């Protein structure tokens, strides 16, 4: 029996939807959540271990620039080193004396260069080697 209704078309002429709706299980699972939390914790731990070294470097760079600008032409390299060590002591930055180079040409400008390496232990027997160089003066 065929019924004529102008509002109903043949089923064959209707577009067929082939895409399926996502199942209720779609999305990130517990293992995925644990994985991403672990990655986030490792990244935060890395930043927490490395940032103090960079903070010390930025402070050292400011101290070296200020010391080079404030060094007078009558000051000797020994006096400049003594003043620089005093400032580093106040900032609680420990740099070996062999890593500090002060160049002074007569009564000309002073160039202070501090080059040092910092080893940051990460986990177990893994460490990170950071190389820093701070310059101040002309």
C-alpha positions in Angstrom: 0.0 0.0 0.0 1.3 3.3 -1.1 0.2 6.5 0.5 0.6 9.8 -1.3 1.8 12.5 0.9 3.6 15.4 -0.7 5.5 16.2 2.5 7.1 12.7 2.7 9.8 12.0 0.3 11.3 8.7 -0.5 13.8 7.5 2.1 16.4 6.9 -0.6 16.5 10.5 -1.5 17.2 11.7 2.0 20.9 12.3 2.9 22.2 9.5 5.1 24.2 10.5 8.2 27.2 8.2 8.4 29.1 9.9 11.2 28.6 8.2 14.5 28.1 10.1 17.8 31.0 9.7 20.2 30.6 7.0 22.6 30.3 7.8 26.3 33.8 6.4 26.8 35.4 9.0 24.5 37.9 11.4 26.0 41.0 11.2 28.2 41.2 8.3 30.5 42.8 7.9 34.0 46.1 6.8 32.5 46.2 9.9 30.3 45.4 12.2 33.2 48.2 10.6 35.3 50.6 11.0 32.4 49.9 14.7 31.9 50.0 15.4 35.6 53.4 13.6 35.8 54.7 15.7 32.8 53.4 18.9 34.6 55.1 18.0 37.9 58.4 17.2 36.2 58.3 20.6 34.3 57.6 22.5 37.6 60.3 20.6 39.4 62.8 21.5 36.6 61.9 25.2 36.8 62.1 25.2 40.6 65.6 23.7 40.5 67.0 25.9 37.6 65.4 29.3 38.4 67.6 30.1 41.5 70.7 29.8 39.3 69.3 32.2 36.8 68.2 34.6 39.5 71.7 34.6 40.9 73.1 35.3 37.4 70.7 38.2 36.8 71.7 39.7 40.2 75.4 39.1 39.4 75.0 40.8 36.0 73.5 43.9 37.6 76.2 44.0 40.3 79.0 43.7 37.8 77.6 46.5 35.6 77.1 48.8 38.6 80.6 48.1 39.9 82.2 48.8 36.5 80.3 52.1 36.2 81.2 53.2 39.7 84.9 52.3 39.5 86.9 55.5 39.4 90.1 56.0 37.4 92.2 56.1 40.6 91.0 52.7 41.8 93.3 49.7 41.3 92.1 46.3 40.1 92.6 44.9 43.6 90.3 47.6 45.1 87.7 47.0 42.4 87.8 43.3 43.1 87.5 43.9 46.9 84.4 46.1 46.3 82.9 43.6 43.9 83.4 40.7 46.4 81.7 42.9 49.1 78.7 43.4 46.9 78.6 39.7 46.0 78.8 38.8 49.7 75.8 41.0 50.5 73.8 39.3 47.7 75.0 35.9 48.9 76.5 35.0 45.5 79.5 32.8 45.7 81.8 33.0 42.7 85.4 31.6 42.7 88.0 34.3 42.4 89.6 32.6 39.4 86.4 33.2 37.4 86.5 37.0 37.9 88.6 39.0 35.4 89.1 42.8 35.8 90.7 44.6 32.9 91.9 48.2 33.4 94.0 50.1 31.0 95.6 53.0 32.9 93.0 55.6 33.7 90.6 54.3 31.0 87.3 52.4 31.5 87.1 49.2 33.5 85.9 45.9 32.0 84.8 43.3 34.5 84.0 39.8 33.2 82.7 36.9 35.3 82.5 33.5 33.6 81.5 30.5 35.6 79.7 27.2 35.3 76.9 26.0 37.6 76.0 22.3 38.0 72.4 21.8 39.0 71.5 18.3 40.3 68.2 17.1 38.7 67.5 13.5 39.9 69.7 10.7 40.8 72.9 10.9 38.8 71.5 13.4 36.3 72.7 17.0 36.4 72.4 20.1 34.3 75.5 22.2 33.5 74.7 25.9 33.1 77.4 28.2 31.7 77.1 31.9 32.6 79.1 35.0 31.5 78.4 38.4 33.0 80.1 41.5 31.6 80.2 45.1 32.8 82.0 48.2 31.6 83.4 49.3 28.3 
